[in-house]
Amino acid sequence: MARKMIDCRKVPNDIGCTLTIAGTEEETLEAAVSHAVAKHGHQDTPELREMIRSGLEDVSPAMA
């Protein structure tokens, strides 16, 4: 099973967030949406979910 990750440092944000989230695609998506809502003030919308999903990256084998 491929692991995915998302790194707040790669997305412009007002709070200087440095969080990186990794796991299965669905785990990472759910955690990233929760984080975006709680810490960045976003609304949980289909558009937010698609934006986050499109920003997911494969985790390199050394980190898997």
mmCIF file as gemmi writes it, N, C-alpha and C atoms, coordinates in Angstrom:
data_model
loop_
_atom_site.group_PDB
_atom_site.id
_atom_site.type_symbol
_atom_site.label_atom_id
_atom_site.label_alt_id
_atom_site.label_comp_id
_atom_site.label_asym_id
_atom_site.label_entity_id
_atom_site.label_seq_id
_atom_site.pdbx_PDB_ins_code
_atom_site.Cartn_x
_atom_site.Cartn_y
_atom_site.Cartn_z
_atom_site.occupancy
_atom_site.B_iso_or_equiv
_atom_site.pdbx_formal_charge
_atom_site.auth_seq_id
_atom_site.auth_asym_id
_atom_site.pdbx_PDB_model_num
ATOM 1 N N . MET Axp A 1 ? 0.848 -1.178 0 1 0 ? 1 A 1
ATOM 2 C CA . MET Axp A 1 ? 0 0 0 1 0 ? 1 A 1
ATOM 3 C C . MET Axp A 1 ? 0.896 1.245 0 1 0 ? 1 A 1
ATOM 4 N N . ALA Axp A 2 ? 0.642 2.122 -0.944 1 0 ? 2 A 1
ATOM 5 C CA . ALA Axp A 2 ? 1.445 3.342 -1.077 1 0 ? 2 A 1
ATOM 6 C C . ALA Axp A 2 ? 1.064 4.359 -0.005 1 0 ? 2 A 1
ATOM 7 N N . ARG Axp A 3 ? 2.081 4.969 0.574 1 0 ? 3 A 1
ATOM 8 C CA . ARG Axp A 3 ? 1.832 6.034 1.54 1 0 ? 3 A 1
ATOM 9 C C . ARG Axp A 3 ? 1.873 7.369 0.814 1 0 ? 3 A 1
ATOM 10 N N . LYS Axp A 4 ? 1.057 8.294 1.298 1 0 ? 4 A 1
ATOM 11 C CA . LYS Axp A 4 ? 0.989 9.648 0.757 1 0 ? 4 A 1
ATOM 12 C C . LYS Axp A 4 ? 1.334 10.634 1.856 1 0 ? 4 A 1
ATOM 13 N N . MET Axp A 5 ? 1.709 11.839 1.438 1 0 ? 5 A 1
ATOM 14 C CA . MET Axp A 5 ? 2.006 12.881 2.423 1 0 ? 5 A 1
ATOM 15 C C . MET Axp A 5 ? 1.59 14.236 1.867 1 0 ? 5 A 1
ATOM 16 N N . ILE Axp A 6 ? 1.424 15.174 2.793 1 0 ? 6 A 1
ATOM 17 C CA . ILE Axp A 6 ? 1.22 16.575 2.429 1 0 ? 6 A 1
ATOM 18 C C . ILE Axp A 6 ? 1.995 17.406 3.445 1 0 ? 6 A 1
ATOM 19 N N . ASP Axp A 7 ? 2.598 18.474 2.967 1 0 ? 7 A 1
ATOM 20 C CA . ASP Axp A 7 ? 3.481 19.302 3.79 1 0 ? 7 A 1
ATOM 21 C C . ASP Axp A 7 ? 2.988 20.746 3.72 1 0 ? 7 A 1
ATOM 22 N N . CYS Axp A 8 ? 2.577 21.296 4.85 1 0 ? 8 A 1
ATOM 23 C CA . CYS Axp A 8 ? 2.079 22.684 4.881 1 0 ? 8 A 1
ATOM 24 C C . CYS Axp A 8 ? 3.12 23.693 4.407 1 0 ? 8 A 1
ATOM 25 N N . ARG Axp A 9 ? 4.391 23.352 4.511 1 0 ? 9 A 1
ATOM 26 C CA . ARG Axp A 9 ? 5.435 24.283 4.073 1 0 ? 9 A 1
ATOM 27 C C . ARG Axp A 9 ? 5.381 24.521 2.568 1 0 ? 9 A 1
ATOM 28 N N . LYS Axp A 10 ? 4.768 23.61 1.82 1 0 ? 10 A 1
ATOM 29 C CA . LYS Axp A 10 ? 4.683 23.733 0.366 1 0 ? 10 A 1
ATOM 30 C C . LYS Axp A 10 ? 3.433 24.47 -0.085 1 0 ? 10 A 1
ATOM 31 N N . VAL Axp A 11 ? 2.587 24.837 0.868 1 0 ? 11 A 1
ATOM 32 C CA . VAL Axp A 11 ? 1.337 25.533 0.563 1 0 ? 11 A 1
ATOM 33 C C . VAL Axp A 11 ? 1.392 26.899 1.249 1 0 ? 11 A 1
ATOM 34 N N . PRO Axp A 12 ? 1.201 27.973 0.524 1 0 ? 12 A 1
ATOM 35 C CA . PRO Axp A 12 ? 1.231 29.292 1.18 1 0 ? 12 A 1
ATOM 36 C C . PRO Axp A 12 ? 0.207 29.343 2.322 1 0 ? 12 A 1
ATOM 37 N N . ASN Axp A 13 ? 0.649 29.795 3.484 1 0 ? 13 A 1
ATOM 38 C CA . ASN Axp A 13 ? -0.269 29.928 4.614 1 0 ? 13 A 1
ATOM 39 C C . ASN Axp A 13 ? 0.177 31.082 5.5 1 0 ? 13 A 1
ATOM 40 N N . ASP Axp A 14 ? -0.788 31.669 6.18 1 0 ? 14 A 1
ATOM 41 C CA . ASP Axp A 14 ? -0.558 32.874 6.982 1 0 ? 14 A 1
ATOM 42 C C . ASP Axp A 14 ? 0.081 32.608 8.336 1 0 ? 14 A 1
ATOM 43 N N . ILE Axp A 15 ? 0.1 31.344 8.774 1 0 ? 15 A 1
ATOM 44 C CA . ILE Axp A 15 ? 0.572 31.079 10.132 1 0 ? 15 A 1
ATOM 45 C C . ILE Axp A 15 ? 1.965 30.453 10.182 1 0 ? 15 A 1
ATOM 46 N N . GLY Axp A 16 ? 2.607 30.298 9.027 1 0 ? 16 A 1
ATOM 47 C CA . GLY Axp A 16 ? 3.945 29.727 9.006 1 0 ? 16 A 1
ATOM 48 C C . GLY Axp A 16 ? 3.963 28.268 9.419 1 0 ? 16 A 1
ATOM 49 N N . CYS Axp A 17 ? 2.907 27.54 9.094 1 0 ? 17 A 1
ATOM 50 C CA . CYS Axp A 17 ? 2.754 26.149 9.511 1 0 ? 17 A 1
ATOM 51 C C . CYS Axp A 17 ? 3.804 25.266 8.855 1 0 ? 17 A 1
ATOM 52 N N . THR Axp A 18 ? 4.361 24.328 9.628 1 0 ? 18 A 1
ATOM 53 C CA . THR Axp A 18 ? 5.384 23.41 9.124 1 0 ? 18 A 1
ATOM 54 C C . THR Axp A 18 ? 4.968 21.949 9.259 1 0 ? 18 A 1
ATOM 55 N N . LEU Axp A 19 ? 3.694 21.691 9.505 1 0 ? 19 A 1
ATOM 56 C CA . LEU Axp A 19 ? 3.218 20.326 9.715 1 0 ? 19 A 1
ATOM 57 C C . LEU Axp A 19 ? 3.308 19.496 8.444 1 0 ? 19 A 1
ATOM 58 N N . THR Axp A 20 ? 3.747 18.246 8.59 1 0 ? 20 A 1
ATOM 59 C CA . THR Axp A 20 ? 3.715 17.253 7.525 1 0 ? 20 A 1
ATOM 60 C C . THR Axp A 20 ? 2.86 16.095 8.013 1 0 ? 20 A 1
ATOM 61 N N . ILE Axp A 21 ? 1.948 15.625 7.165 1 0 ? 21 A 1
ATOM 62 C CA . ILE Axp A 21 ? 1.045 14.532 7.498 1 0 ? 21 A 1
ATOM 63 C C . ILE Axp A 21 ? 1.296 13.411 6.492 1 0 ? 21 A 1
ATOM 64 N N . ALA Axp A 22 ? 1.387 12.162 6.964 1 0 ? 22 A 1
ATOM 65 C CA . ALA Axp A 22 ? 1.617 11.029 6.072 1 0 ? 22 A 1
ATOM 66 C C . ALA Axp A 22 ? 0.8 9.827 6.528 1 0 ? 22 A 1
ATOM 67 N N . GLY Axp A 23 ? 0.424 9.005 5.57 1 0 ? 23 A 1
ATOM 68 C CA . GLY Axp A 23 ? -0.321 7.776 5.834 1 0 ? 23 A 1
ATOM 69 C C . GLY Axp A 23 ? -0.924 7.285 4.537 1 0 ? 23 A 1
ATOM 70 N N . THR Axp A 24 ? -1.953 6.456 4.624 1 0 ? 24 A 1
ATOM 71 C CA . THR Axp A 24 ? -2.642 6.067 3.406 1 0 ? 24 A 1
ATOM 72 C C . THR Axp A 24 ? -3.277 7.316 2.807 1 0 ? 24 A 1
ATOM 73 N N . GLU Axp A 25 ? -3.694 7.234 1.558 1 0 ? 25 A 1
ATOM 74 C CA . GLU Axp A 25 ? -4.295 8.409 0.925 1 0 ? 25 A 1
ATOM 75 C C . GLU Axp A 25 ? -5.497 8.917 1.718 1 0 ? 25 A 1
ATOM 76 N N . GLU Axp A 26 ? -6.378 8.022 2.124 1 0 ? 26 A 1
ATOM 77 C CA . GLU Axp A 26 ? -7.577 8.453 2.854 1 0 ? 26 A 1
ATOM 78 C C . GLU Axp A 26 ? -7.248 8.967 4.253 1 0 ? 26 A 1
ATOM 79 N N . GLU Axp A 27 ? -6.318 8.317 4.955 1 0 ? 27 A 1
ATOM 80 C CA . GLU Axp A 27 ? -5.901 8.805 6.277 1 0 ? 27 A 1
ATOM 81 C C . GLU Axp A 27 ? -5.32 10.212 6.177 1 0 ? 27 A 1
ATOM 82 N N . THR Axp A 28 ? -4.451 10.396 5.187 1 0 ? 28 A 1
ATOM 83 C CA . THR Axp A 28 ? -3.795 11.685 5.02 1 0 ? 28 A 1
ATOM 84 C C . THR Axp A 28 ? -4.8 12.757 4.635 1 0 ? 28 A 1
ATOM 85 N N . LEU Axp A 29 ? -5.71 12.426 3.736 1 0 ? 29 A 1
ATOM 86 C CA . LEU Axp A 29 ? -6.735 13.383 3.335 1 0 ? 29 A 1
ATOM 87 C C . LEU Axp A 29 ? -7.583 13.81 4.526 1 0 ? 29 A 1
ATOM 88 N N . GLU Axp A 30 ? -8.075 12.858 5.306 1 0 ? 30 A 1
ATOM 89 C CA . GLU Axp A 30 ? -8.93 13.19 6.456 1 0 ? 30 A 1
ATOM 90 C C . GLU Axp A 30 ? -8.184 14.024 7.492 1 0 ? 30 A 1
ATOM 91 N N . ALA Axp A 31 ? -6.941 13.657 7.786 1 0 ? 31 A 1
ATOM 92 C CA . ALA Axp A 31 ? -6.158 14.41 8.763 1 0 ? 31 A 1
ATOM 93 C C . ALA Axp A 31 ? -5.842 15.815 8.247 1 0 ? 31 A 1
ATOM 94 N N . ALA Axp A 32 ? -5.534 15.918 6.96 1 0 ? 32 A 1
ATOM 95 C CA . ALA Axp A 32 ? -5.213 17.227 6.384 1 0 ? 32 A 1
ATOM 96 C C . ALA Axp A 32 ? -6.439 18.138 6.348 1 0 ? 32 A 1
ATOM 97 N N . VAL Axp A 33 ? -7.6 17.581 6.042 1 0 ? 33 A 1
ATOM 98 C CA . VAL Axp A 33 ? -8.831 18.381 6.06 1 0 ? 33 A 1
ATOM 99 C C . VAL Axp A 33 ? -9.106 18.862 7.479 1 0 ? 33 A 1
ATOM 100 N N . SER Axp A 34 ? -9.009 17.977 8.445 1 0 ? 34 A 1
ATOM 101 C CA . SER Axp A 34 ? -9.23 18.372 9.847 1 0 ? 34 A 1
ATOM 102 C C . SER Axp A 34 ? -8.263 19.468 10.26 1 0 ? 34 A 1
ATOM 103 N N . HIS Axp A 35 ? -7.008 19.331 9.878 1 0 ? 35 A 1
ATOM 104 C CA . HIS Axp A 35 ? -5.989 20.331 10.203 1 0 ? 35 A 1
ATOM 105 C C . HIS Axp A 35 ? -6.307 21.661 9.519 1 0 ? 35 A 1
ATOM 106 N N . ALA Axp A 36 ? -6.677 21.612 8.234 1 0 ? 36 A 1
ATOM 107 C CA . ALA Axp A 36 ? -6.978 22.837 7.49 1 0 ? 36 A 1
ATOM 108 C C . ALA Axp A 36 ? -8.15 23.587 8.112 1 0 ? 36 A 1
ATOM 109 N N . VAL Axp A 37 ? -9.13 22.862 8.6 1 0 ? 37 A 1
ATOM 110 C CA . VAL Axp A 37 ? -10.291 23.492 9.238 1 0 ? 37 A 1
ATOM 111 C C . VAL Axp A 37 ? -9.91 24.055 10.605 1 0 ? 37 A 1
ATOM 112 N N . ALA Axp A 38 ? -9.246 23.228 11.425 1 0 ? 38 A 1
ATOM 113 C CA . ALA Axp A 38 ? -8.947 23.631 12.801 1 0 ? 38 A 1
ATOM 114 C C . ALA Axp A 38 ? -7.885 24.716 12.905 1 0 ? 38 A 1
ATOM 115 N N . LYS Axp A 39 ? -6.849 24.635 12.092 1 0 ? 39 A 1
ATOM 116 C CA . LYS Axp A 39 ? -5.711 25.542 12.248 1 0 ? 39 A 1
ATOM 117 C C . LYS Axp A 39 ? -5.635 26.656 11.216 1 0 ? 39 A 1
ATOM 118 N N . HIS Axp A 40 ? -6.213 26.431 10.035 1 0 ? 40 A 1
ATOM 119 C CA . HIS Axp A 40 ? -6.091 27.414 8.966 1 0 ? 40 A 1
ATOM 120 C C . HIS Axp A 40 ? -7.412 28.125 8.667 1 0 ? 40 A 1
ATOM 121 N N . GLY Axp A 41 ? -8.487 27.727 9.355 1 0 ? 41 A 1
ATOM 122 C CA . GLY Axp A 41 ? -9.767 28.421 9.219 1 0 ? 41 A 1
ATOM 123 C C . GLY Axp A 41 ? -10.544 28.119 7.946 1 0 ? 41 A 1
ATOM 124 N N . HIS Axp A 42 ? -10.211 27.043 7.246 1 0 ? 42 A 1
ATOM 125 C CA . HIS Axp A 42 ? -10.939 26.666 6.037 1 0 ? 42 A 1
ATOM 126 C C . HIS Axp A 42 ? -12.26 25.997 6.401 1 0 ? 42 A 1
ATOM 127 N N . GLN Axp A 43 ? -13.159 25.941 5.445 1 0 ? 43 A 1
ATOM 128 C CA . GLN Axp A 43 ? -14.399 25.183 5.576 1 0 ? 43 A 1
ATOM 129 C C . GLN Axp A 43 ? -14.194 23.832 4.899 1 0 ? 43 A 1
ATOM 130 N N . ASP Axp A 44 ? -14.788 22.782 5.469 1 0 ? 44 A 1
ATOM 131 C CA . ASP Axp A 44 ? -14.7 21.443 4.884 1 0 ? 44 A 1
ATOM 132 C C . ASP Axp A 44 ? -15.666 21.372 3.708 1 0 ? 44 A 1
ATOM 133 N N . THR Axp A 45 ? -15.15 21.601 2.522 1 0 ? 45 A 1
ATOM 134 C CA . THR Axp A 45 ? -15.96 21.596 1.298 1 0 ? 45 A 1
ATOM 135 C C . THR Axp A 45 ? -15.367 20.596 0.306 1 0 ? 45 A 1
ATOM 136 N N . PRO Axp A 46 ? -16.156 20.188 -0.68 1 0 ? 46 A 1
ATOM 137 C CA . PRO Axp A 46 ? -15.601 19.318 -1.724 1 0 ? 46 A 1
ATOM 138 C C . PRO Axp A 46 ? -14.412 19.966 -2.433 1 0 ? 46 A 1
ATOM 139 N N . GLU Axp A 47 ? -14.441 21.28 -2.596 1 0 ? 47 A 1
ATOM 140 C CA . GLU Axp A 47 ? -13.332 21.983 -3.244 1 0 ? 47 A 1
ATOM 141 C C . GLU Axp A 47 ? -12.057 21.899 -2.411 1 0 ? 47 A 1
ATOM 142 N N . LEU Axp A 48 ? -12.179 22.076 -1.097 1 0 ? 48 A 1
ATOM 143 C CA . LEU Axp A 48 ? -11.005 21.948 -0.223 1 0 ? 48 A 1
ATOM 144 C C . LEU Axp A 48 ? -10.446 20.538 -0.306 1 0 ? 48 A 1
ATOM 145 N N . ARG Axp A 49 ? -11.322 19.545 -0.229 1 0 ? 49 A 1
ATOM 146 C CA . ARG Axp A 49 ? -10.879 18.151 -0.287 1 0 ? 49 A 1
ATOM 147 C C . ARG Axp A 49 ? -10.164 17.852 -1.6 1 0 ? 49 A 1
ATOM 148 N N . GLU Axp A 50 ? -10.683 18.36 -2.706 1 0 ? 50 A 1
ATOM 149 C CA . GLU Axp A 50 ? -10.04 18.125 -3.995 1 0 ? 50 A 1
ATOM 150 C C . GLU Axp A 50 ? -8.697 18.836 -4.075 1 0 ? 50 A 1
ATOM 151 N N . MET Axp A 51 ? -8.622 20.06 -3.532 1 0 ? 51 A 1
ATOM 152 C CA . MET Axp A 51 ? -7.359 20.786 -3.522 1 0 ? 51 A 1
ATOM 153 C C . MET Axp A 51 ? -6.311 20.016 -2.712 1 0 ? 51 A 1
ATOM 154 N N . ILE Axp A 52 ? -6.71 19.517 -1.549 1 0 ? 52 A 1
ATOM 155 C CA . ILE Axp A 52 ? -5.775 18.755 -0.717 1 0 ? 52 A 1
ATOM 156 C C . ILE Axp A 52 ? -5.396 17.457 -1.407 1 0 ? 52 A 1
ATOM 157 N N . ARG Axp A 53 ? -6.382 16.737 -1.936 1 0 ? 53 A 1
ATOM 158 C CA . ARG Axp A 53 ? -6.093 15.468 -2.611 1 0 ? 53 A 1
ATOM 159 C C . ARG Axp A 53 ? -5.096 15.675 -3.762 1 0 ? 53 A 1
ATOM 160 N N . SER Axp A 54 ? -5.266 16.759 -4.509 1 0 ? 54 A 1
ATOM 161 C CA . SER Axp A 54 ? -4.367 17.01 -5.639 1 0 ? 54 A 1
ATOM 162 C C . SER Axp A 54 ? -2.955 17.375 -5.172 1 0 ? 54 A 1
ATOM 163 N N . GLY Axp A 55 ? -2.815 17.795 -3.913 1 0 ? 55 A 1
ATOM 164 C CA . GLY Axp A 55 ? -1.502 18.138 -3.374 1 0 ? 55 A 1
ATOM 165 C C . GLY Axp A 55 ? -0.783 16.997 -2.681 1 0 ? 55 A 1
ATOM 166 N N . LEU Axp A 56 ? -1.439 15.839 -2.59 1 0 ? 56 A 1
ATOM 167 C CA . LEU Axp A 56 ? -0.796 14.689 -1.953 1 0 ? 56 A 1
ATOM 168 C C . LEU Axp A 56 ? 0.362 14.192 -2.802 1 0 ? 56 A 1
ATOM 169 N N . GLU Axp A 57 ? 1.437 13.813 -2.136 1 0 ? 57 A 1
ATOM 170 C CA . GLU Axp A 57 ? 2.626 13.311 -2.812 1 0 ? 57 A 1
ATOM 171 C C . GLU Axp A 57 ? 2.925 11.906 -2.317 1 0 ? 57 A 1
ATOM 172 N N . ASP Axp A 58 ? 3.567 11.114 -3.162 1 0 ? 58 A 1
ATOM 173 C CA . ASP Axp A 58 ? 4.028 9.798 -2.724 1 0 ? 58 A 1
ATOM 174 C C . ASP Axp A 58 ? 5.139 9.988 -1.696 1 0 ? 58 A 1
ATOM 175 N N . VAL Axp A 59 ? 5.151 9.127 -0.691 1 0 ? 59 A 1
ATOM 176 C CA . VAL Axp A 59 ? 6.226 9.143 0.308 1 0 ? 59 A 1
ATOM 177 C C . VAL Axp A 59 ? 7.385 8.333 -0.254 1 0 ? 59 A 1
ATOM 178 N N . SER Axp A 60 ? 8.576 8.866 -0.164 1 0 ? 60 A 1
ATOM 179 C CA . SER Axp A 60 ? 9.748 8.154 -0.68 1 0 ? 60 A 1
ATOM 180 C C . SER Axp A 60 ? 9.946 6.863 0.125 1 0 ? 60 A 1
ATOM 181 N N . PRO Axp A 61 ? 10.475 5.833 -0.499 1 0 ? 61 A 1
ATOM 182 C CA . PRO Axp A 61 ? 10.637 4.552 0.195 1 0 ? 61 A 1
ATOM 183 C C . PRO Axp A 61 ? 11.401 4.646 1.504 1 0 ? 61 A 1
ATOM 184 N N . ALA Axp A 62 ? 12.351 5.547 1.606 1 0 ? 62 A 1
ATOM 185 C CA . ALA Axp A 62 ? 13.124 5.69 2.85 1 0 ? 62 A 1
ATOM 186 C C . ALA Axp A 62 ? 12.253 6.158 4.006 1 0 ? 62 A 1
ATOM 187 N N . MET Axp A 63 ? 11.153 6.864 3.696 1 0 ? 63 A 1
ATOM 188 C CA . MET Axp A 63 ? 10.268 7.38 4.746 1 0 ? 63 A 1
ATOM 189 C C . MET Axp A 63 ? 9.072 6.465 4.98 1 0 ? 63 A 1
ATOM 190 N N . ALA Axp A 64 ? 8.826 5.519 4.085 1 0 ? 64 A 1
ATOM 191 C CA . ALA Axp A 64 ? 7.663 4.636 4.204 1 0 ? 64 A 1
ATOM 192 C C . ALA Axp A 64 ? 7.911 3.657 5.302 1 0 ? 64 A 1
